[in-house]
Amino acid sequence: MKKNMINDSTNVTDYEIERYDAMRDLNLKLYRNCLHYNGDIPTAVGSADGQHALSGKGQWTDGFWPGLLLLAYSGNQDDLLLREYERYMPFLEERVNNDSLVNKSRGYMDLDHDVGFIFHLTAVYHYLLTGSRSSRTVGLRSAEVLLGRYQKNGSYIRAWNDWETDTPQFRQEKKGKAIIDSLMNVPLLFWAAKETGQDCYRKAAEAHANQLARCIVRDDGSTYHTYNFNHETGSPLGGSTVQGYSHTSAWSRGQAWAIYGFAPAYRYTGNKDFLLASQRCLQYWIQSTLPEGDAPWDFAAPRNQWLPVDTSAMSIASCGILELGLHDSVDGELQEVAERIISRLLQAHRPPTSPYVHAFLLHGSVGPAYKEGSQEEKDRKYIYSNQSLIYGDYFLYESILRLQPSNILLPWDF
């Protein structure tokens, strides 16, 4: 890789210079966003040009903006960022109570399998960074919520709650549904097991990850978005998708969740099946991305000039590859794979520096851009593509932080 001389004693790569410049710009934007958000939470989905509205409170994405503040604090050790995060603690304490009446009155979703995204990135991380006992309490309460979704018949964590818009068929299906996204939430259970000494958390987390490794990862290393079980007997019924192009396709953000999610499961257990699952999912990713390195929103979607990409999938995958590289890497090979993804994001998918916008990344796909054979596909009216996504920003920042020369505490380091 090409080197540049900074001074007589230090050789740095082009990637390192690029990341240094990017991190400086992201930090400046983060401080400006603090002023704009002023203690509120941005909506998960921003506009095509990178603007986020307020207020986004009460969604599965509640943890990403406050979690970004903690990532930045861990990397910069600026107490101002810590104080800014602490403005969100009363909201998180209210949110973890999961009071259905409060949720309904405030327009909040009831908590589901995504509690780790909300509370591991915030309360647990804050506790790891500061030793805050109140944050520890919030973290443990959230782990109880997640543990309560564990289904012993079938050994999986149930995915979504019921929604008012559900058809009767989908509501019945949800009773026995697991989801690929949940893999990034089970570290909350591993942390709770270590923190309390109660093995029930670890057993549920490991059993769930085992079940997904067996059922949700296909033979070719691709993944289903969701997997259905008979909710009474626990017997497997088969995979399906809500987010992807079709039931047999591979939604790229789900594939990224798998690459990332199985790697820390290996970290906490030493179970080589999880290491193998992450490796297989990564191999499929590498074989399936576009020539320039972008991830299409779904790997099975037609590859034409109208194909949307998903930068959030790319930023999640880069973090997962770096995590996997801690446990299985030869001469920095996986780091180079991640560096190429990060470089592509920084070069091709960031908003212009002027005028100021909130987002770090553009060109995300929040949901199914279109379904196979749908009118949206025929008309090329993709309502869930070309958006800025708060979780894409979070994992971009984390991926760059992972490549810093000094050891920086991350939410997963316990």
DASUL-V866482 format. One record per helix or strand of 3 or more residues. SS is the DSSP state (H for helix, E for strand). FROM is the first residue (numbers start at 0). TO is the last residue. Records with the same first field share a line. If there is no record, write none. Layout:
# DASUL-V866482
SS: FROM-TO / FROM-TO
This chain:
# DASUL-V866482
E: 2-6 / 9-12 / 176-178 / 225-228 / 235-239 / 386-388
H: 13-36 / 61-75 / 78-85 / 88-96 / 99-105 / 114-129 / 132-146 / 167-173 / 179-183 / 186-195 / 198-214 / 251-268 / 271-287 / 310-324 / 332-347 / 374-378 / 389-401
